């Protein structure tokens, strides 16, 4: 396997953050930018169609994709993003508990699922776990 999932070296990871909340996108971007390995947000999007375009253009290593968004939701955008940026690890974000939407997201091709309620404290450690397991 190539790309950041091939091993634990996730230095300089390029990240796409997709969420319809400006505040949450900004918060996630700040947390990502503070990663000691030099992770960098290379794009953001407010809905799925825009996310597919940005993923195609930027070819990120990691996509953080909200499930519930207007225009095109994350579940609809997921296969399109996987096609547009096939090397990217896609992690779904949701306000819903894992039991509600997580199994469906993983079955649809997401590499991981994170609940928004726990993002500030656990975002980086959980992303590192998902990338290493990839």
C-alpha positions, 0 to 999 in steps of 0.5 A, a space after each residue: 500500500 502506498 501513501 500515509 496508511 502504509 505505515 505510521 509515518 503520518 508527517 506532513 499529512 494533507 487534510 481536507 475538512 468537510 463540514 457545513 459548520 464554519 465554527 467546526 471547520 475552523 476548530 478542526 483546522 486549528 487542531 490539525 495545524 497544531 499536530 507536531 508532525 506538520 499536518 496541513 489543511 489543504 482544503 475545506 468544503 461546506 457540502 459534498 459536491 464541493 468536497 468532491 471537487 476539492 478532493 479531486 484537485 488537492 488529492 489529500 491524504 486524509 478527508 474528514 467528512 461530515 455526514 449531515 450536510 445540505 446539498 449533498 450529504 457525506 454518505 452520498 459524497 463518500 463514494 465520489 470522494 473515494 473515486 476522486 482521491 483514491 489514496 485518501 483515508 476518509 473518516 466520517 464525522 457525525 453528531 450521531 452516536 456510532 451505533 446510529 450511523 457508524 456501521 453504515 458509514 464503514 460499510 459504505 467505505 469510510 475508514 473510520 467514524 468519529 463523533 463530534 462530541 469528542 473531537 477536541 480531546 480525541 481528534 488527533 489520537 483517534 486519527 492516528 489510530 485510524 491511519 495506522 490501522 489503515 
